[in-house]
Amino acid sequence: MRFLTTTIAVGMVTTAGWMGTEASTGQAPGSTGASFAYVDIQRVAAESTEGQAATARVDELSQEKLAEIEARNTEGQEEVATLSQELQDAQQNLQQGQNVISPEATATLQRQITRLQRDIDRTTADAQADIQRMSQDAEIEVQELQQQLQAQFEQRLVPAIDQLATEQGLSFIFSAQQGLVWADPSLDVTQALVDLVNSATPATPSP
């Protein structure tokens, strides 16, 4: 699971005051020379220090939850393996001693075999139920963290977009993810936005 900012994509058609065709002149240093530009939001999330730190936190939590699920799965397998070995031993004892052991001993082994079969079924079902529950809980927890980090990222991204529009004299900033079929690469101000986000935020999102 990755940290991706998508919910504000529509809001990326940002206006910094209508500037008309005159916006193509008298631009700030590093501007596109046009009254509009575009940014790649996914690239900002991937290349900014805040986005990278958020992705690392999501990956860390995902790996932690995966390790917990794998540990429970291993535990269940080991429990079933132990019970299966006991069942195999009991079945072997019953088969080898069917002509020499007493009826009482035979009945005891049969009850043991029945109990072990029941224990194997119950242990398998319990492990499967635990893994399913843990998987669902992990998915919810990871999604909640993604939403939290995305909200924090967007709180810093929107002011950076406004600042970028003001500094470069832009009337519109479009999103590369929202129906942009082609655009002049010179209109791409993604790197400038990454730099603004990095300069305005700490490297690690607050918990």
C-alpha positions as CSV (number, residue, x, y, z in Angstrom):
1,M,0.0,0.0,0.0
2,R,1.3,3.3,-1.0
3,F,0.7,6.9,0.2
4,L,-1.0,8.6,-2.8
5,T,-2.7,12.0,-2.8
6,T,-5.7,11.8,-5.0
7,T,-8.7,13.4,-3.2
8,I,-7.7,17.0,-4.1
9,A,-7.1,16.3,-7.7
10,V,-10.2,18.2,-8.8
11,G,-9.1,21.1,-6.6
12,M,-5.9,21.3,-8.5
13,V,-7.6,23.6,-11.0
14,T,-6.4,26.4,-8.7
15,T,-7.0,30.1,-9.4
16,A,-4.7,32.8,-8.0
17,G,-6.9,35.7,-9.2
18,W,-7.8,36.2,-12.8
19,M,-4.8,37.7,-14.5
20,G,-5.9,37.7,-18.2
21,T,-3.5,37.4,-21.1
22,E,-1.1,39.9,-19.5
23,A,0.0,37.1,-17.2
24,S,2.3,35.9,-19.9
25,T,4.6,38.9,-19.3
26,G,6.4,40.1,-16.2
27,Q,6.7,36.6,-14.7
28,A,8.7,35.8,-11.6
29,P,12.0,34.0,-12.1
30,G,11.5,30.4,-13.1
31,S,8.0,30.9,-14.3
32,T,6.6,29.2,-17.3
33,G,5.8,32.4,-19.1
34,A,2.2,31.3,-19.5
35,S,-0.9,32.1,-17.3
36,F,-1.4,28.4,-16.6
37,A,0.7,25.3,-15.8
38,Y,0.3,21.8,-14.5
39,V,1.6,19.6,-11.8
40,D,1.9,15.8,-11.2
41,I,0.4,15.3,-7.8
42,Q,1.6,11.6,-7.6
43,R,5.2,12.8,-8.3
44,V,4.9,15.4,-5.6
45,A,3.8,12.7,-3.1
46,A,6.6,10.4,-4.3
47,E,9.4,13.0,-4.4
48,S,8.7,15.3,-1.5
49,T,10.2,14.5,1.8
50,E,6.8,14.6,3.5
51,G,5.4,12.2,0.9
52,Q,8.3,9.9,1.2
53,A,8.1,9.9,5.0
54,A,4.4,9.1,4.8
55,T,5.0,6.3,2.4
56,A,7.6,4.9,4.7
57,R,5.2,5.0,7.7
58,V,2.5,3.2,5.7
59,D,4.9,0.6,4.5
60,E,6.2,0.1,8.0
61,L,2.7,-0.4,9.4
62,S,1.8,-2.8,6.6
63,Q,4.9,-4.9,7.2
64,E,4.2,-4.9,10.9
65,K,0.7,-6.2,10.4
66,L,1.8,-8.7,7.8
67,A,4.4,-10.1,10.2
68,E,1.7,-10.5,12.9
69,I,-0.6,-12.3,10.5
70,E,2.3,-14.6,9.3
71,A,3.2,-15.3,13.0
72,R,-0.4,-16.3,13.8
73,N,-0.5,-18.5,10.6
74,T,2.8,-20.2,11.7
75,E,1.5,-20.7,15.2
76,G,-1.7,-22.4,13.8
77,Q,0.3,-24.6,11.5
78,E,2.6,-25.7,14.3
79,E,-0.4,-26.5,16.6
80,V,-2.1,-28.5,13.8
81,A,1.2,-30.3,13.0
82,T,1.6,-31.4,16.7
83,L,-2.0,-32.6,16.9
84,S,-1.7,-34.4,13.6
85,Q,1.4,-36.2,14.8
86,E,-0.4,-37.3,18.0
87,L,-3.3,-38.5,15.8
88,Q,-1.0,-40.4,13.6
89,D,0.6,-42.1,16.7
90,A,-2.7,-43.0,18.2
91,Q,-3.9,-44.5,14.9
92,Q,-0.7,-46.4,14.6
93,N,-1.0,-47.8,18.1
94,L,-4.6,-48.8,17.5
95,Q,-3.7,-50.6,14.3
96,Q,-0.6,-52.4,15.7
97,G,-2.4,-53.4,18.9
98,Q,-5.8,-54.3,17.7
99,N,-5.2,-58.0,18.2
100,V,-3.3,-57.8,21.5
101,I,-4.7,-54.9,23.6
102,S,-7.8,-55.1,25.7
103,P,-11.2,-53.8,24.6
104,E,-10.8,-51.0,27.1
105,A,-7.5,-49.9,25.7
106,T,-9.0,-50.1,22.2
107,A,-11.9,-47.9,23.3
108,T,-9.5,-45.4,24.9
109,L,-7.5,-45.1,21.7
110,Q,-10.6,-44.7,19.6
111,R,-11.8,-41.9,21.9
112,Q,-8.4,-40.3,21.7
113,I,-8.4,-40.4,17.9
114,T,-11.9,-38.8,17.8
115,R,-10.8,-36.1,20.2
116,L,-7.6,-35.4,18.2
117,Q,-9.6,-35.2,14.9
118,R,-12.0,-32.7,16.6
119,D,-9.1,-30.7,18.0
120,I,-7.4,-30.5,14.6
121,D,-10.6,-29.2,13.0
122,R,-11.2,-26.7,15.8
123,T,-7.6,-25.4,15.8
124,T,-7.7,-25.0,12.0
125,A,-11.0,-23.1,12.1
126,D,-9.8,-20.9,15.0
127,A,-6.6,-20.0,13.2
128,Q,-8.4,-19.2,9.9
129,A,-10.9,-17.0,11.8
130,D,-8.1,-15.2,13.6
131,I,-6.2,-14.6,10.4
132,Q,-9.3,-13.3,8.6
133,R,-10.0,-10.9,11.5
134,M,-6.4,-9.8,11.8
135,S,-6.3,-9.1,8.0
136,Q,-9.5,-7.0,8.1
137,D,-8.3,-5.1,11.2
138,A,-4.9,-4.5,9.5
139,E,-6.5,-3.2,6.3
140,I,-8.7,-0.8,8.3
141,E,-5.7,0.4,10.4
142,V,-3.5,1.0,7.3
143,Q,-6.3,2.8,5.5
144,E,-6.9,5.0,8.5
145,L,-3.2,5.9,8.7
146,Q,-3.2,6.6,4.9
147,Q,-6.2,9.0,5.3
148,Q,-4.5,10.7,8.3
149,L,-1.2,11.2,6.5
150,Q,-3.0,12.3,3.3
151,A,-5.0,14.9,5.2
152,Q,-1.8,16.2,6.8
153,F,-0.1,16.3,3.4
154,E,-2.9,18.1,1.7
155,Q,-3.0,20.7,4.5
156,R,0.6,21.7,3.5
157,L,0.1,21.1,-0.3
158,V,-2.7,23.5,-0.9
159,P,-0.9,26.5,0.5
160,A,2.2,25.5,-1.5
161,I,0.0,25.5,-4.6
162,D,-1.3,28.9,-3.8
163,Q,2.2,30.2,-3.2
164,L,3.4,28.7,-6.5
165,A,0.5,30.3,-8.5
166,T,1.3,33.7,-6.9
167,E,5.0,33.5,-7.4
168,Q,4.7,32.4,-11.1
169,G,1.7,34.6,-11.9
170,L,-0.5,31.7,-12.8
171,S,-4.2,31.9,-13.3
172,F,-4.7,28.1,-13.4
173,I,-2.8,25.1,-12.3
174,F,-4.0,21.8,-13.8
175,S,-3.5,18.3,-12.5
176,A,-1.7,15.8,-14.8
177,Q,-4.0,13.1,-13.4
178,Q,-7.2,14.8,-14.4
179,G,-7.8,14.4,-18.1
180,L,-4.6,16.1,-19.3
181,V,-3.9,14.3,-22.6
182,W,-0.8,16.3,-23.6
183,A,0.9,19.5,-22.4
184,D,4.1,21.3,-23.2
185,P,6.7,20.0,-20.7
186,S,7.8,23.6,-20.1
187,L,4.5,24.1,-18.4
188,D,5.3,21.4,-15.8
189,V,5.9,23.1,-12.5
190,T,5.9,19.9,-10.4
191,Q,9.5,20.3,-9.3
192,A,8.8,23.8,-8.1
193,L,5.9,22.5,-6.1
194,V,8.0,19.7,-4.6
195,D,10.6,22.3,-3.6
196,L,7.9,24.5,-1.9
197,V,6.4,21.6,0.0
198,N,9.9,20.5,1.1
199,S,10.8,24.0,2.3
200,A,7.5,24.5,4.2
201,T,7.2,21.1,6.0
202,P,9.3,18.9,8.2
203,A,10.8,15.7,6.8
204,T,8.6,13.5,9.0
205,P,4.8,13.9,9.3
206,S,3.5,14.4,12.8
207,P,1.9,11.3,14.3
